Amino acid sequence: MLSGLNGLAMAARICALHGGQIQLSSELGAGSCFVLDLPTMVDVNSC
């Protein structure tokens, strides 16, 4: 079973492997917000 930190590390690694970013904002007592930004697929034949 993965803990929350292991799951976040896995998500960050997958995001990085796909050329994306992961962002975090957190407020004590209110919780955290995670945003994964992934690039869209580009058709190399259309260039």
C-alpha positions as CSV (number, residue, x, y, z in Angstrom):
1,M,0.0,0.0,0.0
2,L,1.3,3.5,-0.9
3,S,1.3,6.3,1.5
4,G,0.2,9.8,0.4
5,L,3.8,10.9,-0.1
6,N,4.7,7.8,-2.2
7,G,1.7,8.5,-4.4
8,L,2.7,12.1,-4.8
9,A,6.2,11.1,-5.7
10,M,4.9,8.6,-8.3
11,A,2.6,11.3,-9.8
12,A,5.5,13.7,-9.9
13,R,7.7,11.2,-11.7
14,I,5.1,10.2,-14.3
15,C,4.4,13.9,-14.9
16,A,8.1,14.6,-15.4
17,L,8.6,11.7,-17.7
18,H,5.8,13.2,-19.9
19,G,7.4,16.6,-19.9
20,G,4.9,18.1,-17.5
21,Q,5.0,19.8,-14.2
22,I,3.3,19.3,-10.8
23,Q,2.4,22.3,-8.6
24,L,1.3,22.4,-5.0
25,S,-0.4,24.9,-2.8
26,S,-1.2,24.3,0.8
27,E,-2.9,26.1,3.6
28,L,-2.6,25.0,7.2
29,G,-5.9,23.6,8.4
30,A,-7.5,24.0,4.9
31,G,-5.7,21.3,2.9
32,S,-3.6,21.0,-0.2
33,C,-4.2,21.4,-3.9
34,F,-2.1,19.6,-6.5
35,V,-2.1,20.6,-10.2
36,L,-0.6,18.3,-12.9
37,D,0.2,20.1,-16.1
38,L,0.8,17.8,-19.0
39,P,1.6,18.9,-22.6
40,T,-0.8,18.0,-25.4
41,M,0.2,15.6,-28.1
42,V,1.7,17.1,-31.2
43,D,1.3,15.5,-34.6
44,V,4.9,15.7,-36.0
45,N,3.5,15.1,-39.6
46,S,1.6,18.5,-39.5
47,C,4.8,20.6,-39.0
